[in-house]
């Protein structure tokens, strides 16, 4: 069964900002929570920058891509990020041509 959402009711189209008080309460609640306080700076960042930032996973892709671009060993990157060097090379190494140069012909 497919349920259709009425026009204008998607989150992307629904502009419903928090009040200043609600914003501050959300940040305070994260800061005081035993299990989720480590998210406080992230939540604060979202509210105070107006970040629109792609999915959070893009930060991981950026980190790995920058490591590959800096010629860091894919095994080390894999250990840091919890994946295999093979996956790093397959998904990031093959598409990162910014530092590639042909061999010297001398």
TORLOMI-610874 format. One line per 8 residues: number of its first residue (from 0); their letters; for each residue x, y, z of N, C-alpha, C. Coordinates in Angstrom, 1 decimal. Atoms other than C-alpha are relative to their C-alpha. Layout:
# residues N
NUM> A> X:Y:Z:X:Y:Z:X:Y:Z; ... $
This chain:
# residues 106
0> XXXXXXXX> 0.8:-1.2:0.0:0.0:0.0:0.0:0.9:1.2:0.0; -0.8:-1.3:0.1:1.4:3.4:-1.0:-0.8:1.1:0.5; 0.7:-1.2:-0.5:0.4:6.4:1.0:0.6:1.3:-0.6; -0.5:-1.2:0.6:0.7:9.7:-0.7:-0.1:1.2:1.0; -0.1:-1.2:-0.9:1.7:12.8:1.3:-0.6:1.2:-0.7; 0.5:-1.1:0.7:-0.4:15.8:0.5:1.0:1.1:-0.3; -0.9:-1.0:0.4:1.4:18.6:-1.3:0.3:1.0:1.1; -0.4:-1.0:-1.0:3.3:21.0:1.0:0.2:-0.6:1.4 $
8> XXXXXXXX> -0.1:0.5:-1.3:3.5:18.6:3.9:1.4:-0.7:0.2; -1.3:0.6:-0.2:7.0:17.3:3.3:0.9:0.9:0.8; -0.9:-0.8:-0.9:9.8:18.4:5.7:0.7:1.1:-0.8; -0.7:-0.9:0.8:11.6:20.1:2.9:-0.8:1.3:-0.3; 0.9:-1.1:0.4:8.6:22.3:2.1:-0.6:0.7:1.2; 0.7:-0.5:-1.2:7.4:22.9:5.7:1.0:0.8:0.8; -0.9:-0.9:-0.8:9.2:25.9:7.2:-0.7:0.2:1.3; 0.6:-0.1:-1.4:8.5:25.6:10.9:1.1:0.1:1.0 $
16> XXXXXXXX> -1.1:-0.2:-0.8:11.4:27.1:12.8:-0.3:-0.1:1.5; 0.1:0.0:-1.4:12.0:26.6:16.5:0.1:1.4:0.5; -0.2:-1.4:-0.7:11.7:29.7:18.8:1.4:0.0:0.6; -1.3:-0.2:-0.7:14.8:31.0:20.5:0.0:-0.9:1.2; 0.1:0.8:-1.3:13.6:29.4:23.7:0.0:-1.5:-0.2; 0.0:1.4:0.3:12.9:26.1:22.1:1.4:-0.5:-0.4; -1.4:0.4:0.4:16.4:26.1:20.5:0.9:-0.1:1.2; -0.9:0.0:-1.2:18.1:26.9:23.8:-0.4:-1.2:0.9 $
24> XXXXXXXX> 0.4:1.2:-0.7:16.0:24.2:25.5:0.5:-1.3:-0.6; -0.5:1.2:0.7:17.0:21.6:22.9:1.5:-0.1:0.3; -1.5:0.0:-0.2:20.7:22.5:23.3:0.3:-0.4:1.5; -0.1:0.3:-1.4:20.4:22.4:27.1:-0.3:-1.4:0.4; 0.4:1.4:-0.3:18.6:19.1:27.1:1.1:-1.0:-0.5; -1.1:0.9:0.5:21.4:17.5:25.0:1.2:0.1:1.0; -1.2:-0.2:-0.9:24.1:19.1:27.3:-0.2:-0.7:1.3; 0.3:0.6:-1.3:22.4:17.6:30.4:-0.3:-1.5:0.0 $
32> XXXXXXXX> 0.4:1.4:0.2:21.5:14.2:29.0:1.2:-0.9:0.2; -1.1:1.0:-0.3:23.6:11.3:30.4:0.5:-0.7:-1.3; -0.3:0.8:1.2:23.5:9.4:27.1:0.3:0.8:-1.3; -0.2:-0.7:1.3:23.5:12.1:24.4:0.7:1.3:0.1; -0.7:-1.3:-0.1:25.5:15.0:25.8:1.2:0.2:-1.0; -1.1:-0.1:0.9:28.3:14.2:23.4:-0.4:0.6:-1.4; 0.6:-0.6:1.2:26.0:15.5:20.6:-0.2:1.5:0.2; 0.3:-1.4:-0.3:25.7:19.0:22.2:0.7:0.9:-1.0 $
40> XXXXXXXX> -0.7:-0.9:0.9:28.4:20.7:20.1:-0.5:-0.1:-1.4; 0.5:0.2:1.4:27.0:19.2:16.9:-1.3:0.7:-0.1; 1.3:-0.7:0.1:23.5:20.4:17.7:0.1:1.5:0.1; -0.3:-1.4:-0.1:24.8:23.8:18.7:0.5:0.5:-1.4; -0.5:-0.3:1.3:26.7:23.9:15.4:-1.1:0.1:-1.0; 1.1:0.0:1.0:23.6:23.1:13.4:-0.9:1.3:0.2; 0.9:-1.1:-0.2:21.5:25.8:15.1:0.7:1.4:-0.2; -0.7:-1.3:0.1:24.2:28.6:15.1:0.7:0.3:-1.3 $
48> XXXXXXXX> -0.6:-0.3:1.3:25.5:28.2:11.6:-1.1:0.0:-1.1; 1.0:0.1:1.0:22.3:27.6:9.8:0.4:-1.1:-1.0; -0.5:1.0:0.9:24.0:24.6:8.3:-1.1:-0.7:-0.7; 1.0:0.6:0.8:22.1:23.2:5.5:0.3:-1.4:-0.4; -1.0:0.9:0.4:25.3:20.3:5.4:-0.5:-1.2:-0.6; 0.5:1.2:0.5:24.4:17.3:3.3:-0.2:-1.0:1.1; 0.1:1.0:-1.0:23.9:14.0:5.1:1.3:-0.1:0.8; -1.2:0.0:-0.8:26.3:13.6:7.9:1.1:-1.0:-0.5 $
56> XXXXXXXX> -0.9:0.9:0.6:27.9:10.7:6.1:1.0:0.6:-1.0; -0.9:-0.7:1.0:29.4:13.2:3.6:1.3:0.5:0.7; -1.2:-0.3:-0.8:31.8:14.2:6.4:1.0:-1.1:-0.1; -0.9:1.2:0.1:33.2:10.7:6.4:0.6:-0.1:-1.4; -0.5:0.0:1.3:33.5:10.8:2.6:1.1:1.1:-0.2; -0.9:-1.1:0.1:35.3:14.1:2.8:1.3:-0.3:0.7; -1.2:0.3:-0.8:37.7:12.9:5.5:0.9:-1.1:-0.8; -0.7:1.1:0.8:38.6:9.7:3.4:0.6:0.6:-1.2 $
64> XXXXXXXX> -0.5:-0.6:1.2:38.9:11.7:0.2:1.3:0.9:0.2; -1.2:-0.8:-0.3:41.3:14.2:1.8:1.2:-0.8:0.4; -1.1:0.8:-0.4:43.4:11.5:3.3:0.6:-0.7:-1.3; -0.5:0.6:1.3:43.7:9.8:-0.2:0.7:1.0:-0.8; -0.6:-1.1:0.8:44.5:13.1:-1.8:1.4:0.4:0.6; -1.3:-0.3:-0.6:47.3:13.6:0.8:0.9:-1.2:0.0; -0.8:1.2:0.2:48.7:10.1:-0.2:0.2:-0.8:1.3; -0.1:0.9:-1.2:48.0:8.5:3.2:-0.3:-1.4:-0.4 $
72> XXXXXXXX> 0.1:1.4:0.3:48.3:4.8:3.1:-1.5:-0.5:0.2; 1.4:0.4:-0.1:44.9:3.2:2.5:-0.3:-1.0:1.1; 0.1:0.9:-1.2:45.5:0.6:5.2:-0.2:0.8:1.2; 0.1:-0.9:-1.1:45.9:3.4:7.7:-1.4:0.6:0.0; 1.3:-0.7:0.1:42.8:5.2:6.5:-1.1:-1.0:0.3; 0.9:1.1:-0.3:40.9:1.9:6.7:-0.1:-0.3:1.4; 0.0:0.3:-1.5:41.9:1.3:10.3:-0.7:1.2:0.7; 0.6:-1.1:-0.7:40.9:4.8:11.3:-1.5:0.1:-0.2 $
80> XXXXXXXX> 1.5:-0.1:0.3:37.5:4.6:9.6:-0.8:-1.3:0.1; 0.7:1.2:-0.2:36.7:1.0:10.2:-0.4:-0.7:-1.3; 0.3:0.7:1.3:36.8:-0.3:6.6:1.3:-0.6:-0.5; -1.2:0.6:0.5:39.3:-2.2:4.5:0.7:0.9:-1.0; -0.8:-0.7:0.9:42.1:-0.8:2.4:-0.6:-0.2:-1.4; 0.5:0.4:1.3:40.5:-2.6:-0.6:-1.2:0.9:-0.3; 1.2:-0.8:0.2:37.2:-0.6:-0.1:0.5:1.5:-0.2; -0.5:-1.4:0.2:39.2:2.7:0.3:0.5:0.2:-1.4 $
88> XXXXXXXX> -0.5:-0.1:1.4:41.0:2.0:-3.0:-1.1:-0.1:-1.0; 1.1:0.2:1.0:37.9:0.9:-4.8:-0.9:1.2:-0.1; 0.9:-1.1:0.1:35.7:3.8:-3.8:0.6:1.4:0.0; -0.6:-1.4:0.0:38.1:6.7:-3.3:1.3:0.1:-0.8; -1.3:-0.1:0.7:41.5:5.9:-4.8:-0.2:0.0:-1.5; 0.2:0.1:1.4:40.1:5.1:-8.3:-0.5:1.3:-0.6; 0.6:-1.3:0.5:38.3:8.5:-8.6:0.8:1.2:0.4; -0.7:-1.1:-0.5:40.9:10.7:-7.0:1.3:0.2:-0.9 $
96> XXXXXXXX> -1.1:-0.2:0.9:43.1:11.9:-9.8:0.7:1.4:0.1; -0.5:-1.3:-0.1:44.1:15.3:-8.5:1.5:0.1:0.2; -1.5:-0.1:-0.2:47.7:14.4:-7.6:0.7:-1.0:-0.9; -0.7:0.9:0.9:48.4:11.9:-10.3:0.8:0.7:-1.1; -0.8:-0.5:1.0:51.2:12.6:-12.7:0.6:-1.1:-0.8; -0.6:1.1:0.7:52.6:10.5:-15.5:1.5:-0.1:0.4; -1.4:0.2:-0.4:56.0:9.0:-14.8:1.0:0.8:-0.9; -1.0:-0.7:0.7:59.1:10.8:-15.8:0.6:-0.8:-1.1 $
104> XX> -0.4:0.8:1.2:60.2:9.8:-19.3:1.6:0.0:-0.1; -1.5:0.0:0.1:64.0:10.2:-18.6:0.6:-1.2:0.5 $
